Amino acid sequence: MPTAYVLLNSDLGSDESIINEVKQILTEEDVTSEIQGVYGVYDIVLKLSSDDAEKLRTIITNKIRKISKVQSTLTMMVIEEQEGL
């Protein structure tokens, strides 16, 4: 199953509002997701899974990256052939 990990950098103090906005976006989509606030270089880690890799790319590019308080993202697509080795 196509899976992507998305690391987000956010404006200071905006983590909770971004997490809520991401959750709202994902309720409208047919994807499985996990989202966590984290300490370190990035502020939020998001795991997305869907039967359609193009759908993941569209959600990340057209919705998540355009949230106003998201400063930057790093997306890592899982290599399906190596998943679970």
N, CA, C and O of each residue as an XYZ file, in Angstrom:
340
protein
N       0.856     -1.181      0.000
C       0.000      0.000      0.000
C       0.892      1.231      0.000
O       1.791      1.333      0.835
N       0.667      2.164     -0.912
C       1.471      3.388     -0.930
C       1.380      4.137      0.405
O       0.296      4.389      0.931
N       2.559      4.480      0.930
C       2.663      5.164      2.215
C       3.662      6.299      2.101
O       4.693      6.169      1.441
N       3.353      7.407      2.747
C       4.263      8.556      2.777
C       4.403      9.045      4.211
O       3.438      9.075      4.975
N       5.628      9.427      4.556
C       5.897     10.114      5.811
C       6.170     11.565      5.450
O       6.987     11.849      4.575
N       5.491     12.475      6.119
C       5.657     13.894      5.853
C       6.113     14.565      7.145
O       5.438     14.478      8.171
N       7.262     15.233      7.088
C       7.788     15.992      8.219
C       7.480     17.459      7.964
O       7.752     17.973      6.879
N       6.915     18.134      8.957
C       6.512     19.526      8.783
C       7.236     20.437      9.762
O       7.406     20.099     10.934
N       7.659     21.595      9.270
C       8.127     22.694     10.114
C       7.022     23.725     10.144
O       6.427     24.039      9.113
N       6.745     24.253     11.332
C       5.633     25.195     11.467
C       6.080     26.480     12.142
O       7.164     26.562     12.720
N       5.210     27.485     12.051
C       5.440     28.718     12.798
C       5.417     28.381     14.286
O       4.708     27.470     14.714
N       6.189     29.116     15.061
C       6.273     28.905     16.500
C       4.890     28.960     17.136
O       4.146     29.921     16.943
N       4.552     27.923     17.893
C       3.287     27.898     18.620
C       2.067     27.517     17.810
O       0.946     27.588     18.314
N       2.262     27.113     16.559
C       1.101     26.813     15.712
C       0.866     25.317     15.510
O       0.014     24.927     14.713
N       1.608     24.489     16.219
C       1.525     23.038     16.006
C       0.103     22.509     16.167
O      -0.394     21.778     15.310
N      -0.545     22.878     17.261
C      -1.891     22.363     17.528
C      -2.880     22.741     16.441
O      -3.685     21.910     16.018
N      -2.829     23.991     15.983
C      -3.779     24.415     14.945
C      -3.495     23.704     13.624
O      -4.425     23.382     12.884
N      -2.234     23.458     13.322
C      -1.892     22.733     12.092
C      -2.356     21.290     12.188
O      -2.925     20.760     11.233
N      -2.121     20.648     13.323
C      -2.569     19.265     13.508
C      -4.083     19.181     13.338
O      -4.580     18.263     12.685
N      -4.816     20.118     13.914
C      -6.277     20.128     13.764
C      -6.695     20.331     12.315
O      -7.639     19.698     11.842
N      -5.991     21.215     11.609
C      -6.316     21.472     10.204
C      -6.008     20.251      9.342
O      -6.783     19.917      8.446
N      -4.889     19.586      9.601
C      -4.542     18.373      8.861
C      -5.605     17.302      9.110
O      -6.053     16.642      8.172
N      -6.006     17.128     10.358
C      -7.044     16.142     10.677
C      -8.338     16.445      9.927
O      -9.000     15.536      9.427
N      -8.693     17.720      9.851
C      -9.904     18.116      9.138
C      -9.788     17.786      7.649
O     -10.733     17.269      7.053
N      -8.634     18.084      7.048
C      -8.403     17.773      5.635
C      -8.534     16.271      5.404
O      -9.158     15.840      4.435
N      -7.944     15.475      6.297
C      -7.898     14.031      6.089
C      -9.231     13.344      6.330
O      -9.442     12.233      5.843
N     -10.146     13.982      7.080
C     -11.473     13.381      7.251
C     -12.241     13.382      5.938
O     -13.158     12.582      5.751
N     -11.873     14.272      5.032
C     -12.538     14.367      3.725
C     -11.921     13.424      2.702
O     -12.464     13.268      1.608
N     -10.809     12.798      3.031
C     -10.077     11.952      2.089
C     -10.146     10.491      2.529
O     -10.330     10.197      3.710
N      -9.999      9.587      1.573
C      -9.990      8.154      1.860
C      -8.546      7.688      2.066
O      -7.983      6.977      1.234
N      -7.961      8.106      3.197
C      -6.587      7.726      3.530
C      -6.519      7.323      5.001
O      -7.325      7.760      5.823
N      -5.541      6.484      5.308
C      -5.249      6.130      6.685
C      -4.137      7.056      7.139
O      -3.189      7.292      6.390
N      -4.235      7.590      8.362
C      -3.225      8.567      8.780
C      -2.899      8.445     10.262
O      -3.699      7.971     11.068
N      -1.702      8.890     10.581
C      -1.257      9.091     11.960
C      -0.551     10.430     11.969
O       0.168     10.761     11.027
N      -0.748     11.204     13.024
C      -0.097     12.506     13.121
C       0.367     12.723     14.559
O      -0.363     12.446     15.510
N       1.583     13.218     14.695
C       2.175     13.452     16.013
C       2.980     14.739     16.007
O       3.684     15.036     15.042
N       2.873     15.500     17.085
C       3.806     16.590     17.325
C       5.089     15.992     17.886
O       5.028     15.069     18.698
N       6.246     16.493     17.474
C       7.525     15.933     17.923
C       8.496     17.057     18.291
O       8.331     18.204     17.877
N       9.518     16.695     19.082
C      10.621     17.590     19.379
C      11.733     17.318     18.383
O      11.889     16.190     17.913
N      12.500     18.336     18.061
C      13.637     18.128     17.164
C      13.610     19.103     16.003
O      13.042     20.191     16.097
N      14.231     18.697     14.911
C      14.354     19.560     13.733
C      12.978     19.858     13.137
O      12.730     20.966     12.662
N      12.097     18.877     13.164
C      10.746     19.060     12.641
C       9.762     19.149     13.800
O      10.067     18.735     14.918
N       8.575     19.695     13.522
C       7.579     19.926     14.557
C       6.447     18.893     14.551
O       5.862     18.594     15.592
N       6.151     18.360     13.374
C       5.031     17.439     13.208
C       5.453     16.327     12.257
O       6.117     16.575     11.250
N       5.059     15.090     12.588
C       5.285     13.950     11.697
C       3.923     13.385     11.321
O       3.064     13.164     12.174
N       3.749     13.159     10.028
C       2.483     12.673      9.494
C       2.762     11.422      8.671
O       3.654     11.417      7.823
N       1.997     10.365      8.921
C       2.085      9.147      8.114
C       0.763      8.986      7.378
O      -0.302      8.971      7.995
N       0.837      8.867      6.056
C      -0.349      8.715      5.225
C      -0.258      7.427      4.428
O       0.804      7.097      3.901
N      -1.358      6.698      4.335
C      -1.424      5.497      3.500
C      -2.718      5.520      2.709
O      -3.765      5.933      3.207
N      -2.624      5.065      1.456
C      -3.784      5.014      0.582
C      -3.549      3.947     -0.473
O      -2.411      3.535     -0.696
N      -4.601      3.501     -1.116
C      -4.449      2.568     -2.225
C      -3.929      3.269     -3.471
O      -3.533      2.608     -4.431
N      -3.925      4.588     -3.471
C      -3.569      5.372     -4.649
C      -2.420      6.338     -4.331
O      -2.615      7.315     -3.609
N      -1.232      6.068     -4.866
C      -0.062      6.916     -4.616
C      -0.270      8.334     -5.140
O       0.188      9.296     -4.524
N      -0.946      8.467     -6.251
C      -1.190      9.799     -6.811
C      -2.080     10.621     -5.892
O      -1.905     11.834     -5.779
N      -3.019      9.977     -5.244
C      -3.892     10.666     -4.287
C      -3.059     11.221     -3.129
O      -3.284     12.349     -2.690
N      -2.092     10.430     -2.630
C      -1.214     10.915     -1.561
C      -0.454     12.150     -2.011
O      -0.392     13.146     -1.290
N       0.125     12.084     -3.203
C       0.888     13.235     -3.723
C       0.008     14.481     -3.822
O       0.434     15.586     -3.486
N      -1.216     14.285     -4.285
C      -2.137     15.422     -4.440
C      -2.492     16.034     -3.092
O      -2.500     17.257     -2.952
N      -2.785     15.203     -2.101
C      -3.131     15.699     -0.765
C      -1.959     16.475     -0.169
O      -2.136     17.562      0.380
N      -0.765     15.906     -0.283
C       0.419     16.557      0.290
C       0.707     17.878     -0.415
O       0.913     18.906      0.230
N       0.719     17.839     -1.734
C       1.087     19.029     -2.512
C       0.024     20.120     -2.478
O       0.340     21.291     -2.270
N      -1.222     19.743     -2.679
C      -2.282     20.737     -2.859
C      -3.015     21.129     -1.588
O      -3.729     22.132     -1.572
N      -2.849     20.351     -0.512
C      -3.588     20.666      0.705
C      -2.664     20.899      1.898
O      -2.688     21.976      2.494
N      -1.859     19.911      2.251
C      -1.034     20.020      3.461
C       0.041     21.094      3.310
O       0.240     21.901      4.218
N       0.729     21.111      2.184
C       1.802     22.103      1.985
C       1.260     23.528      1.915
O       2.013     24.482      2.110
N      -0.021     23.684      1.641
C      -0.605     25.023      1.500
C      -1.226     25.554      2.786
O      -1.784     26.652      2.788
N      -1.143     24.802      3.876
C      -1.625     25.310      5.162
C      -0.759     26.513      5.529
O       0.468     26.441      5.472
N      -1.392     27.604      5.902
C      -0.690     28.890      6.026
C       0.476     28.894      7.011
O       1.465     29.581      6.757
N       0.411     28.175      8.101
C       1.481     28.244      9.106
C       2.531     27.145      8.947
O       3.422     27.015      9.787
N       2.433     26.357      7.880
C       3.450     25.360      7.571
C       4.572     26.070      6.825
O       4.353     26.622      5.746
N       5.774     26.057      7.398
C       6.925     26.731      6.791
C       7.587     25.874      5.718
O       7.964     26.383      4.662
N       7.729     24.567      5.984
C       8.349     23.672      5.015
C       7.932     22.239      5.321
O       7.455     21.924      6.412
N       8.128     21.379      4.320
C       7.828     19.963      4.490
C       8.942     19.127      3.876
O       9.678     19.588      3.003
N       9.048     17.913      4.341
C       9.926     16.910      3.746
C       9.082     15.655      3.616
O       8.582     15.131      4.611
N       8.921     15.171      2.387
C       8.091     13.999      2.137
C       8.966     12.822      1.752
O       9.850     12.938      0.903
N       8.707     11.687      2.389
C       9.424     10.453      2.070
C       8.393      9.395      1.703
O       7.564      9.009      2.527
N       8.451      8.932      0.457
C       7.562      7.863     -0.001
C       8.223      6.522      0.291
O       9.403      6.336     -0.009
N       7.480      5.592      0.870
C       7.992      4.268      1.196
C       8.197      3.473     -0.094
O       7.363      3.527     -0.998
N       9.304      2.737     -0.177
C       9.564      1.846     -1.299
C       8.773      0.571     -1.027
O       9.138     -0.237     -0.173
N       7.695      0.414     -1.762
C       6.754     -0.678     -1.473
C       7.390     -2.057     -1.580
O       7.024     -2.968     -0.837
N       8.329     -2.216     -2.487
C       8.979     -3.512     -2.657
C       9.812     -3.895     -1.439
O      10.099     -5.076     -1.241
N      10.199     -2.933     -0.630
C      11.028     -3.190      0.544
C      10.239     -3.107      1.845
O      10.797     -3.323      2.921
N       8.971     -2.801      1.758
C       8.137     -2.644      2.949
C       8.055     -3.956      3.727
O       7.723     -5.002      3.170
N       8.357     -3.883      5.004
C       8.241     -5.034      5.882
C       9.397     -6.026      5.816
O       9.282     -7.137      6.334
N      10.507     -5.646      5.188
C      11.671     -6.564      5.128
C      12.263     -6.775      6.501
O      13.240     -7.510      6.646
